[in-house]
Every structure is written in C-alpha cells, then in structure tokens.
Amino acid sequence: MGKVGIPDAILLKPGGLTEEEYGIIKAHSLYGEDIMNKFEILSNEARIIRHHHERFDGTGYPDGLSGEDIPSCSRVIAICDTYDAMATSRPYRNALTRREVIAEIMRCKGGQLDPAMADCFVEMVNDETRWDGR
C-alpha cells in the first residue's frame, strides 16, 4: 500500500538501487501506516503494515523489532511478501521457481522470518491437494 508513495523510477529500476533510493523504498511501510491511520477503524492494520519489514532477528525496519515483539500478522505478511517478491518477475530479474522460493524461505527461517510461521507456510504451499493440481 505504501508503495503508492514511491516513484515508479525507483520501483521499476532495472538495476541496483543507490543507498538513497533504498532509503526511499524502506519508507513505504511508514507511508502505508500513514494511509491506514487516516481511518480510525484501521489503526490495528496500520501497525501491522508498519512492521511487515521487521526481521525475526531484529535487523529489519522501521523499528528493529524482533521475535514475538513483531505483530503476528506482520510476520505472516513478511513471509507472503517474501514469497511474492521471489516468485514474481521483476525488471531486474526473472521469477524463481516455487522450489527455489521455498528453499530460500527455509534458509531465512530465524533470521528474516519467523521459523514456526515459515514452516507452516511451506507446509501449506507444498500441500498439492490444496491447489487442485494447479
């Protein structure tokens, strides 16, 4: 949601980002929070959006939260966002296969991602019966 506040020239840049551009990208979680906070009924969701780039090991942004201090919904969104980022083609790289994405999610357990939630996510994605053969 907050990416609406990021210029397309940065979002669609085919090469690596400068430090300044990366700082602008990192602000999208705060932009998303600001958008949601305009509606009182969405204040809990605003907090979730703010923290979806926190890392389980505490090295994320914007507040450097770790472990259980990160809202559980933010931890779920982090896994989904990670999956989508890797499984979708970008201007600077092709999409990874599902197998490659799952391997990377497993590698990120305990660092970037909540280990228990990552295990549940991978189990769900690997359960072929859920997808009717898709």
C-alpha positions as CSV (number, residue, x, y, z in Angstrom):
1,M,0.0,0.0,0.0
2,G,2.8,2.4,0.9
3,K,4.5,1.9,-2.4
4,V,2.0,4.3,-4.0
5,G,4.2,6.9,-2.4
6,I,7.3,5.6,-4.1
7,P,8.3,7.0,-7.6
8,D,8.0,4.4,-10.4
9,A,11.5,5.3,-11.5
10,I,12.7,3.6,-8.3
11,L,10.1,0.8,-8.1
12,L,10.8,-0.3,-11.7
13,K,14.5,0.4,-11.9
14,P,16.2,-2.4,-13.8
15,G,19.5,-2.2,-11.9
16,G,20.5,-2.0,-8.2
17,L,19.3,0.8,-6.0
18,T,21.5,3.5,-4.6
19,E,21.6,3.9,-0.8
20,E,19.3,6.9,-1.1
21,E,16.8,5.0,-3.3
22,Y,16.8,2.1,-0.9
23,G,16.0,4.5,1.9
24,I,13.1,5.8,-0.1
25,I,11.9,2.2,-0.6
26,K,12.2,1.4,3.1
27,A,9.8,4.3,3.8
28,H,6.9,2.5,2.1
29,S,5.9,0.8,5.3
30,L,5.6,4.2,7.0
31,Y,3.6,5.6,4.1
32,G,1.3,2.6,4.3
33,E,0.9,3.2,8.1
34,D,0.1,6.8,7.5
35,I,-2.6,5.9,4.9
36,M,-4.2,3.4,7.2
37,N,-4.1,5.8,10.2
38,K,-6.3,8.2,8.3
39,F,-9.2,5.8,9.1
40,E,-9.6,5.2,12.8
41,I,-11.2,1.8,12.2
42,L,-7.9,0.6,10.6
43,S,-5.5,1.6,13.3
44,N,-4.6,-2.1,14.2
45,E,-4.0,-2.7,10.5
46,A,-1.8,0.4,10.3
47,R,0.5,-1.2,13.0
48,I,0.7,-4.4,11.0
49,I,1.7,-2.6,7.8
50,R,4.3,-0.6,9.7
51,H,6.1,-3.7,10.9
52,H,5.9,-6.1,7.9
53,H,9.6,-5.5,7.1
54,E,10.8,-6.2,10.6
55,R,13.0,-9.3,10.8
56,F,12.7,-12.0,13.3
57,D,16.4,-11.5,14.3
58,G,15.8,-7.8,14.9
59,T,17.7,-6.4,11.9
60,G,14.6,-5.2,10.0
61,Y,12.9,-1.8,9.7
62,P,11.5,0.6,10.7
63,D,11.9,-0.1,14.4
64,G,14.2,-3.0,14.7
65,L,11.7,-5.2,16.4
66,S,12.5,-8.9,16.9
67,G,10.7,-12.2,17.6
68,E,7.4,-12.1,19.3
69,D,7.6,-8.2,19.5
70,I,6.7,-8.2,15.9
71,P,2.9,-8.4,15.5
72,S,2.0,-11.9,14.3
73,C,0.1,-10.6,11.3
74,S,3.2,-8.7,10.3
75,R,5.2,-11.9,10.5
76,V,2.7,-13.6,8.2
77,I,2.7,-10.8,5.7
78,A,6.5,-10.8,5.7
79,I,6.5,-14.4,4.6
80,C,3.9,-13.8,1.9
81,D,5.7,-10.7,0.7
82,T,9.0,-12.6,0.5
83,Y,7.3,-15.4,-1.5
84,D,5.7,-12.9,-3.9
85,A,8.9,-10.9,-4.3
86,M,10.8,-14.0,-5.4
87,A,8.0,-15.8,-7.4
88,T,7.2,-12.7,-9.5
89,S,9.4,-11.4,-12.3
90,R,11.0,-8.0,-11.6
91,P,12.6,-5.5,-14.0
92,Y,16.0,-6.6,-12.7
93,R,15.5,-10.4,-12.6
94,N,13.2,-13.3,-13.6
95,A,10.9,-15.1,-11.2
96,L,12.3,-18.0,-9.2
97,T,10.6,-21.4,-9.3
98,R,8.4,-22.5,-6.4
99,R,11.1,-24.9,-5.4
100,E,13.7,-22.2,-5.3
101,V,11.5,-19.8,-3.4
102,I,10.7,-22.5,-0.8
103,A,14.4,-23.2,-0.4
104,E,15.1,-19.5,0.2
105,I,12.2,-19.2,2.7
106,M,13.7,-22.2,4.6
107,R,17.1,-20.6,4.6
108,C,15.7,-17.3,6.0
109,K,14.0,-19.0,9.0
110,G,15.1,-17.5,12.3
111,G,16.8,-14.6,10.5
112,Q,14.4,-12.7,8.3
113,L,11.4,-14.9,9.0
114,D,9.6,-16.4,12.0
115,P,10.7,-20.1,11.9
116,A,7.4,-21.6,13.1
117,M,5.3,-19.5,10.7
118,A,7.7,-20.2,7.8
119,D,7.3,-24.0,8.4
120,C,3.5,-23.6,8.4
121,F,3.7,-21.6,5.2
122,V,6.0,-24.1,3.4
123,E,3.8,-27.0,4.5
124,M,0.7,-25.2,3.1
125,V,2.4,-24.3,-0.2
126,N,3.8,-27.9,-0.6
127,D,0.3,-29.4,0.1
128,E,-0.6,-30.0,-3.6
129,T,-4.1,-31.1,-2.6
130,R,-4.9,-27.5,-1.6
131,W,-4.4,-26.3,-5.1
132,D,-6.5,-28.8,-7.1
133,G,-3.4,-29.6,-9.3
134,R,-2.6,-26.0,-10.1
